[in-house]
């Protein structure tokens, strides 16, 4: 079996429904057995002393894939705990909470992707699997000799899944965070008088409204799509999706709420909405998360992905007096960079992508949308007493006049090398045109036109050249787009039709 096609960076993702399904229950069983082998190999413990927790989001194939994954793991003698509907951050926390202390954890999810997709995220107590770990897992999984002849010293007796109410414990963990942050007892209903609309997108985030906010006194009236539904009938569970943002924005305005929160399917990402309906996403959610750590970690470094704007840099460095390291796309990239800085005695309290993946040093560098939302709620509760809302904290963040993203298909088999050649030539083109190169730059080529910038990079996983642009003046994008198109017309294996629909 060629399982390498299932690798998506540090995750496994595939098609789990229909005639073209490549992430089947048989594949899940095989991957589970391989994960068991890796745990035993790395921990050096007997199989029957190892514990693994498994949870899933609301996808239609989640239950079947969870059960098959568990079968593969249990065939080695490892004990498996079924957490049912859960979140990705909660699954990692099962390896940290003293009442559980799992040796490994797995989340069955494909994040915001369409319903026919599914996947797996793997954890140990050290954190989530990196790209290299997933490659190792897949290589082992493709070995027939390994799968058929594992030497497992366990008693040959039935091993069944045990039930674990992880989300109850995880909800208590977040409620305790609210208690600590607001310096109050939970019985005091610290969120009384705060109206918060939650949009769970029919994913796994409904608990945040019903198990955390409401018991602590918040009014959750107007919250929507809290019920798990793998058909995702209302809108994508994605805090970057324009339709989703518009939906929760309208709900906040119509209900007069103090705050809106929107999550992705597995709750490792989130964004917020101000009472006036202004989305706090992309640069704004990075700015807000940075604000949340700036007093505790003065002068610390905020590590972000590559598509953030110069206005965000100005806010972080001049308003918050911190440092901004614009790094690479990919949530594991920014997290690992922050960990690297910390290991070199450089304070890096936050690693965050504009997509909403926010990993705080104080939370194991775990990208946890519910943790971020909890910190935001605490700030909203404090501000409410002074007649202010969450947007006040980032009121000095400036915005570009225009922004755009173009995703240009490469219609060539060897798309990676072709894309590298385009980036090399783009750098030379900019130098010939006296367009400034922005350095340091860790991904693609970033150039400065004086009134705006362009970042050209390869997609992490797809045959695409991705172009992000921002202009500080109106019509600046038109000028930069036309200049860019003149350059790209030199390449016959690019589909430039995206320029025809660009407004």
Residue pairs with C-beta under 8 A, 6 or more apart in sequence:
1 27
1 30
1 141
1 142
2 142
3 27
3 30
3 31
3 138
3 141
3 142
4 135
4 138
4 142
5 14
5 22
6 12
6 13
6 14
6 22
6 23
6 27
6 119
6 138
7 131
7 134
7 135
7 138
8 119
8 461
9 131
9 134
9 330
9 332
9 460
9 461
10 121
10 128
10 129
10 130
10 131
10 133
10 134
10 332
11 111
11 119
11 120
11 121
11 134
12 23
12 31
12 119
12 120
12 121
12 134
12 137
12 138
13 23
13 110
13 113
13 117
13 118
13 119
14 21
14 22
14 23
14 27
14 117
14 118
14 119
15 21
15 22
15 23
15 116
15 117
16 23
16 24
16 59
16 61
16 65
16 110
16 116
16 117
16 118
17 60
17 61
17 115
17 116
18 116
23 65
23 118
23 119
25 64
25 65
25 67
25 68
26 68
27 141
28 65
28 68
28 69
28 72
28 120
29 68
29 69
29 71
29 72
30 72
30 141
30 147
31 69
31 72
31 120
31 137
31 141
32 68
32 69
32 70
32 71
32 72
32 73
32 75
32 106
33 72
33 73
33 75
33 76
33 141
33 147
33 150
34 72
34 137
34 138
34 140
34 141
34 146
34 147
35 52
35 69
35 72
35 73
35 104
35 106
35 122
35 137
36 47
36 50
36 52
36 72
36 73
36 75
36 76
36 78
37 76
37 140
37 146
37 150
38 133
38 136
38 137
38 140
39 50
39 52
39 78
39 103
39 104
39 124
40 46
40 47
40 50
40 76
40 78
42 124
43 50
43 103
45 103
46 77
46 153
46 154
47 76
47 77
47 78
47 152
47 153
47 154
48 77
48 78
48 79
48 154
48 155
50 78
50 79
50 103
50 104
51 78
51 79
51 80
51 81
51 100
51 101
51 102
51 103
51 104
52 73
52 78
52 79
52 80
52 81
52 102
52 103
52 104
52 105
52 106
53 80
53 81
53 83
53 91
53 94
53 95
53 100
53 102
53 104
53 105
53 106
53 164
53 166
54 66
54 69
54 70
54 73
54 80
54 81
54 82
54 83
54 91
54 105
54 106
54 107
54 108
55 66
55 82
55 83
55 84
55 85
55 86
55 87
55 90
55 91
55 105
55 106
55 107
55 108
55 166
56 62
56 63
56 65
56 66
56 84
56 85
56 86
56 107
56 108
56 109
57 85
57 86
57 87
57 107
57 108
57 109
57 203
57 204
57 228
57 265
57 266
58 85
58 202
58 203
58 204
58 228
58 229
58 230
58 265
59 108
59 109
59 110
59 115
59 118
59 230
59 265
60 115
60 230
60 231
61 118
61 230
62 108
62 109
62 118
62 230
65 108
65 118
65 120
66 82
66 108
67 161
69 106
69 108
69 120
70 80
70 82
70 161
73 80
74 80
74 159
74 160
74 161
75 159
76 150
76 152
76 154
77 152
77 154
77 155
77 159
78 159
79 159
79 162
80 159
80 161
80 162
81 94
81 100
81 102
81 161
81 162
81 163
81 164
81 166
82 161
82 162
82 163
82 164
83 90
83 91
83 94
83 164
83 165
83 166
83 167
84 163
84 167
85 167
85 204
85 228
86 107
86 166
86 167
86 170
86 204
87 107
87 167
87 170
87 204
87 205
87 207
87 266
87 267
87 268
87 370
88 107
88 109
88 121
88 266
88 267
88 268
89 170
89 267
89 268
89 366
89 367
89 368
89 369
89 370
89 371
90 166
90 167
90 170
90 267
91 105
91 106
91 107
91 121
91 123
91 166
92 105
92 123
92 127
92 128
92 364
92 366
93 166
93 170
93 173
93 366
94 100
94 102
94 105
94 164
94 166
95 101
95 102
95 103
95 104
95 105
95 123
95 124
95 125
96 125
96 364
97 169
97 170
97 173
99 169
100 164
100 166
100 169
101 125
102 125
103 124
103 125
104 122
104 123
104 124
105 122
105 123
105 124
106 120
106 121
106 122
106 123
107 120
107 121
107 123
107 266
108 118
108 119
108 120
109 118
109 119
109 120
109 121
109 265
109 266
110 117
110 118
110 119
110 265
111 119
111 264
111 265
111 266
111 268
111 269
112 236
112 237
112 238
112 240
112 241
112 264
112 265
112 269
113 119
114 232
114 236
115 230
115 231
115 232
121 128
121 129
121 266
122 128
122 129
122 133
122 134
122 137
123 129
127 364
127 365
127 366
128 332
129 137
130 332
130 336
131 332
140 146
141 147
167 207
167 211
168 211
171 207
171 211
171 212
174 208
174 212
174 370
174 371
174 374
175 186
175 212
175 215
175 216
176 186
177 371
177 374
177 375
177 378
178 186
178 190
178 191
178 212
178 216
178 374
178 377
178 378
179 185
179 186
179 190
181 374
181 375
181 378
182 190
182 378
182 381
182 382
184 190
186 216
189 216
189 217
190 216
190 217
190 381
191 213
191 216
191 217
191 218
191 377
191 381
192 216
192 217
192 218
193 217
193 219
193 384
194 217
194 218
194 219
194 258
194 259
194 377
194 380
194 381
194 384
195 218
195 219
195 221
195 222
195 255
195 256
195 257
195 258
195 259
196 209
196 213
196 218
196 219
196 220
196 223
196 257
196 258
196 259
196 260
196 261
196 377
196 380
197 220
197 221
197 222
197 223
197 224
197 248
197 251
197 252
197 255
197 257
197 259
197 260
197 261
197 273
198 205
198 206
198 208
198 209
198 213
198 220
198 223
198 224
198 226
198 260
198 261
198 262
198 263
199 223
199 224
199 225
199 244
199 247
199 248
199 251
199 260
199 261
199 262
199 263
200 206
200 208
200 209
200 223
200 224
200 225
200 226
200 237
200 263
201 225
201 232
201 234
201 235
201 236
201 237
201 238
201 244
201 262
201 263
201 264
201 265
202 225
202 227
202 228
202 229
202 230
202 231
202 232
202 233
202 234
202 237
203 228
203 232
203 237
203 263
203 264
203 265
203 266
203 267
204 228
204 265
204 266
204 267
205 226
205 237
205 263
205 264
205 267
205 369
205 370
206 226
206 227
206 228
208 261
208 263
208 267
208 370
208 373
209 220
209 223
209 226
210 220
210 226
212 370
212 374
213 220
213 377
214 220
218 377
221 255
222 251
222 252
222 254
222 255
222 257
223 251
224 234
224 247
224 248
224 251
225 234
225 235
225 237
232 265
234 247
235 241
235 243
235 244
235 247
236 243
236 244
237 244
237 263
237 264
237 265
238 244
238 264
238 265
238 269
239 245
239 262
239 263
239 264
239 269
239 270
239 271
239 281
239 355
239 356
239 369
240 271
240 281
240 282
240 355
240 356
244 262
245 262
245 271
245 273
245 279
245 281
248 260
248 261
248 262
248 273
249 260
249 273
249 277
249 279
250 277
251 257
251 260
252 259
252 260
252 273
252 274
252 275
252 277
253 276
253 277
256 275
257 275
258 275
258 380
258 384
258 389
259 272
259 273
259 274
259 275
259 376
259 377
259 380
259 389
259 390
260 272
260 273
260 274
261 270
261 271
261 272
261 273
261 373
261 376
261 377
262 270
262 271
262 272
262 273
263 269
263 270
263 369
263 370
263 373
264 270
264 356
264 369
267 368
267 369
267 370
268 331
268 357
268 367
268 368
268 369
269 355
269 356
269 357
269 358
269 367
269 369
270 285
270 356
270 358
270 369
270 370
270 372
270 373
271 279
271 280
271 281
271 285
271 356
272 279
272 280
272 281
272 285
272 288
272 373
272 376
272 390
273 279
273 280
274 280
274 389
274 390
274 391
275 389
275 391
276 391
278 391
280 288
280 390
280 391
280 394
281 354
281 356
282 354
283 308
283 309
283 311
283 312
283 354
283 397
283 399
284 394
284 397
285 352
285 354
285 356
285 358
285 372
286 302
286 304
286 308
286 312
286 352
286 354
287 312
287 315
287 316
287 394
287 397
288 376
288 390
288 393
288 394
289 350
289 352
289 358
289 360
289 372
289 375
290 302
290 315
290 316
290 320
290 322
290 350
290 352
291 320
291 393
291 394
292 375
292 376
292 379
293 300
293 302
293 349
293 350
293 360
293 361
293 362
294 300
294 320
294 321
294 322
296 349
296 362
297 322
297 347
297 349
297 361
298 321
298 322
299 321
299 322
299 323
299 347
300 322
300 323
300 347
300 348
300 349
300 350
301 322
301 323
301 324
301 325
301 338
301 341
301 346
301 347
301 348
302 316
302 322
302 323
302 324
302 325
302 348
302 349
302 350
302 352
303 325
303 327
303 334
303 337
303 338
303 341
303 348
303 350
303 351
303 352
304 312
304 324
304 325
304 326
304 327
304 334
304 351
304 352
304 353
304 354
305 326
305 327
305 328
305 329
305 330
305 333
305 334
305 352
305 353
305 354
305 355
306 326
306 327
306 328
306 329
306 441
306 442
306 443
306 444
306 446
306 455
306 457
307 329
307 354
307 405
307 455
307 468
308 324
308 326
308 354
309 400
309 403
309 453
309 470
310 453
310 470
311 397
311 398
311 399
311 400
312 324
312 397
313 324
313 326
314 398
315 394
315 396
315 397
315 398
316 322
316 323
316 324
317 323
317 324
319 396
319 397
325 337
325 341
325 348
326 441
326 442
327 333
327 334
327 337
327 442
327 443
328 334
328 337
328 442
328 443
329 353
329 443
329 457
329 460
330 353
330 460
331 351
331 353
331 355
331 357
331 359
331 367
334 351
334 352
334 353
334 357
334 359
335 351
335 359
335 365
335 367
337 348
337 351
338 348
338 350
338 351
338 359
338 361
338 365
339 348
339 351
339 365
341 347
341 348
342 348
342 361
348 361
349 360
349 361
349 362
350 358
350 359
350 360
350 361
351 358
351 359
351 365
351 367
352 358
352 359
356 369
356 372
357 367
358 367
358 368
358 369
358 371
358 372
359 365
359 366
359 367
359 368
360 366
360 371
360 372
363 371
376 390
379 390
379 393
380 389
380 390
383 389
383 390
383 392
383 393
400 452
400 470
400 471
400 472
401 471
401 472
401 473
401 474
401 476
402 452
402 469
402 470
402 471
402 473
402 474
402 476
402 477
403 468
403 469
403 470
403 471
403 477
404 467
404 468
404 469
404 470
404 477
404 481
404 502
405 466
405 467
405 468
405 469
406 466
406 467
406 469
406 481
406 498
406 499
406 502
407 459
407 464
407 465
407 466
407 467
407 498
408 464
408 465
408 466
408 467
408 488
408 494
408 495
408 496
408 498
409 463
409 464
409 494
409 495
409 498
410 418
410 419
410 463
410 464
410 465
410 493
410 494
410 495
411 463
411 493
411 494
411 495
412 418
412 463
412 493
415 463
416 458
418 491
418 493
419 458
419 463
419 465
420 458
422 456
422 465
422 488
422 491
422 494
423 444
423 445
423 456
423 457
423 458
425 487
425 490
426 445
426 447
426 456
426 487
427 437
427 445
429 487
430 436
430 437
430 445
430 447
431 437
433 483
435 447
435 448
435 449
436 447
436 448
436 450
437 445
437 446
437 447
437 448
438 446
438 447
438 448
438 453
443 455
443 457
444 455
444 456
444 457
444 458
445 455
445 456
445 457
446 453
446 454
446 455
446 456
447 453
447 454
449 471
449 476
449 479
449 480
451 471
451 472
451 473
451 476
452 469
452 470
452 471
452 472
452 473
452 476
452 477
452 480
453 469
453 470
454 467
454 468
454 469
454 480
454 484
455 467
455 468
455 469
456 465
456 466
456 467
456 484
457 465
457 466
457 467
457 468
458 464
458 465
458 466
459 465
459 466
465 494
467 484
469 477
469 480
469 481
469 484
471 477
471 480
481 499
481 502
485 496
485 499
488 494
488 496
489 496
